[in-house]
Amino acid sequence: MDSKNKENYKILFVISTYWQYENYIKTQALENIKDRVNFLVYPKLADLDFGVPADRIFFYSYPEKKDILHRHIFNINSWRLRKRDIVFWLRSLLFKPNQRRAYRILALPVIYNIVKFLFLKKTEDKKLFELIEKINPAIVLLPSHAFEGRTFEIIRIAKKMKIRSLMIIDNWDTLANKTIFTEKPDYLGVWSRQHIEHAVGVKGMPRERIFVLGVPRFKTYVKTETQNWPSPYPFRYALFVGIAEFFNELGALKKIDELIEKHKIGLKVIYRPNITQHTRNCPDVFFEYDFKHIILDTPAKLYYKRSASWDISKDSFNKIYYPDPNYYPKLLFNMEFMISPQTTMILEAALLGKKNYILAYDDGCHRFGPKFIFDNCIFLNGIERLPNVRMVRTLEDMEKIFISGDQLKQQVEPIDADYFVSKGATADYPMNLKKIISQIMTNLRN
């Protein structure tokens, strides 16, 4: 009998990056389904421990040429939809001149349908099809940023084989800010109520096919009573979290350094730059000797400025870009407060109840800096209502961070962090995932 009809059905879980390995394997997110799981793994992860017998681990690399064709489809869709949604318009502005000329033609209605058909035909992967056929799962689970060609190719293969697909959303902004789905998964696993709204309203997923899974890497932040997090630094500190997007971070850091000196505050600021960063229209190389009160976060010293324009795509499996998962809870739990533009760490600070001063001002250097992002990106809607958040709308307002009286506090209707990250689902992620898969399989059998 086919394994899809047996009670002891197989689950295929796809791991394509080291980041996913940390997020789902190291967190033991799959602990309650491990006896059923087979892994489809990118070959560069072959030396890692997946906690299952070797005969349940299959290695495969989706060809780069096929992935590029998927990216062309994503980009053509961005051009087609640029007048309907600001996110697609933003993406279209990043195209090079030759890309704009090509996509303008390829996005024309009749041509688009032909091009999409031909490109998708070329992205078909017979070897991948045969491998999944050999594994013979009943359901495939795909952690995703919704921007990987292999994800949509696997969904397409699953549909042909009548295998159920559950896409597990990897990032906060995935549903609101990324491309449209080339192939819709059968089911979607999301973080929270906010994600449900985005999945239905932006991606057009039926509500009954969406499940709130939570976020496995945030489990530590919703079960704080059992944790012991010694500080990584022997002094009082605030945390400045950098971003990948356009922003004059050095300008903000210099202002903070001046204010700490001016107000004679006994505080250091730990600067944690993002591992990737778009090239900026301003000086962007941090040197500790330029500052009196700001130091580079210790793990960042291994990866900071290692790549041109911080493009780590060719080195993305290097573990230096992924500090020990136990480090960040220590860093966040022991900070006095956090300063940041838009970053997922906004949610981690909210779950811990740590005050977060969010920089949302025009830096004068970048058209698409934090002010533009906060004004136009819907995944950030409502964060100013988080009780721990204080919005910094101008560079001058930054001084209010260091003056007593909580001068940046606004009178707004509060919203719980649970709206952005389901605390209950996150706390019991392994059991929650098992229940959802059981529900999907029960529906399949019925």
Secondary structure by P-SEA (a helix, b strand, c coil): cccccccbbbbbbbbccaaaaaacccccccccccccbbbbccccccccccccccccbbbbbccaaaaaaaaaaaaaaaaaaccccaaaaaaaaaccaaaaaaaaaaacaaaaaaaaaaaaaaaccaaaaaaaaaacccbbbbbcccccaaaaaaaaaaaaacbbbbbbbcccccccccccccccccbbbbccaaaaaaaaacccccccccccccccccccccccccccccccccbbbbbbbbcccccaaaaaaaaaaaaaaaacccbbbbbbcccccccccccccccccccccccccccccccccccccccccccccccccccccaaaaaaaaaccccccccccaaaaaaaacccccccccccccccccaaaaaacccccccccccccccccccccccccccccccccccccccccccccccaaaaaaaaaaaaaaaaaaaaaaac
